[in-house]
Amino acid sequence: MVFANSGIEMIIADQSLIQHVMNKHGFVLGGHWDYERVTYDLKYELEEGIYYLRIPGYAVEGDVGARDAKLQMMDPYLGKHYYPTGVEYGEDEYFSDKLVEHCKRTITKVYNDIVAIQK
C-alpha cells in the first residue's frame, strides 16, 4: 500500500536532519541502503502479523554511507512480512483500518517535524 501525496515526497533535506526525525518517531535505517538510497522502517508487531511502514529516499547530493547526503524523500509504503519470503506490498494484502490510520498519522508527524526544523 502506497501513501501517495503525503507531502514527504516533496522533502529534500540533510540526511542528519531526516535521521534525527526518523529516530524520534521510532524508524530505523533499514538494511536497504547503499551510497545513494535509504529506507527508514517502522515495524509493527500485531496479532495479525508483522508489518513495516517504509519511507524511502535517495541522495541528490553527497554520500549516504559517509552520512553527508542531502536526501530526496519518496512516497511511504506499507507491507506485510511473510517468513521466509519477506515483505509483500501487493494490492491483495489486507491492512486494518486502525493500522492504516496510525501510519497516516505517523507520516504526517514526520512530515511536520522535518518542515518545522527546516524553517
C-alpha positions in Angstrom: 0.0 0.0 0.0 1.5 3.3 -1.1 0.7 6.6 0.8 0.8 8.9 -2.2 0.7 12.7 -1.9 1.6 12.7 1.8 4.0 15.6 1.3 7.0 13.5 2.3 7.8 13.0 -1.4 8.4 16.8 -1.7 11.0 16.9 1.1 14.7 17.4 0.3 16.8 17.8 3.5 20.1 16.9 5.1 20.5 13.3 6.0 21.3 14.2 9.6 18.0 16.1 10.0 16.0 13.3 8.5 17.8 10.7 10.6 17.0 12.7 13.7 13.3 13.0 13.0 13.0 9.4 11.9 14.7 8.2 15.1 12.3 10.4 17.1 9.3 8.6 15.6 10.7 5.1 16.0 12.0 4.5 12.5 15.4 2.8 11.9 17.6 3.0 8.9 16.8 -0.4 7.4 19.3 -2.7 5.8 18.1 -1.5 2.4 20.6 1.3 2.0 23.6 1.9 -0.2 25.6 5.0 -1.0 22.7 6.6 -2.9 19.5 5.2 -1.3 17.9 4.8 2.1 14.9 3.1 3.6 13.6 4.1 7.0 11.5 1.3 8.6 8.9 1.4 11.4 8.0 -2.2 12.5 4.5 -3.1 13.7 4.2 -6.4 15.5 0.4 -7.1 15.7 -1.7 -10.1 16.4 -2.4 -10.5 12.6 1.3 -10.4 11.7 4.4 -8.2 11.3 4.1 -5.1 9.1 6.6 -2.4 8.0 5.9 1.2 7.3 8.8 2.2 5.0 9.9 5.7 3.9 12.5 5.6 1.1 14.8 8.3 -0.2 17.8 8.8 -2.4 20.8 11.1 -2.3 20.6 14.1 -4.6 24.0 15.3 -3.2 26.7 13.6 -1.1 27.0 10.1 0.1 24.7 8.1 2.4 27.5 5.9 3.7 29.5 9.0 4.7 26.4 10.4 6.3 26.7 13.7 4.4 23.9 13.3 1.9 21.1 15.6 1.0 18.1 13.3 0.6 15.1 13.5 -1.6 12.3 11.5 0.2 9.8 9.3 -1.7 6.2 8.0 -1.1 5.9 5.9 2.1 4.5 2.4 1.7 3.2 -0.3 4.0 3.9 -4.1 3.6 3.3 -7.3 5.5 6.2 -9.6 6.3 5.9 -13.3 5.4 8.5 -15.8 6.6 10.7 -16.8 4.8 9.9 -14.8 1.6 10.0 -11.2 3.0 7.7 -8.2 2.8 4.8 -8.1 0.4 3.1 -4.8 -0.7 0.5 -6.0 -3.2 -3.0 -4.8 -3.6 -4.3 -8.1 -2.4 -2.8 -7.6 1.0 -5.1 -6.7 3.9 -4.2 -3.8 6.2 -6.6 -3.0 9.0 -8.1 0.5 9.1 -6.5 1.0 12.6 -3.0 0.3 11.2 -3.5 2.4 8.1 -4.7 5.4 10.2 -1.8 5.0 12.6 0.6 5.0 9.6 -1.1 8.2 8.1 -0.8 10.0 11.5 2.9 8.9 11.8 3.7 10.1 8.2 2.0 13.5 9.0 4.0 13.8 12.2 7.3 13.0 10.4 6.5 15.5 7.6 5.5 18.3 10.1 8.7 17.8 12.2 11.0 17.9 9.2 9.3 21.0 7.8 9.4 22.7 11.2 13.1 22.1 11.6 13.9 23.3 8.1 12.3 26.7 8.7 
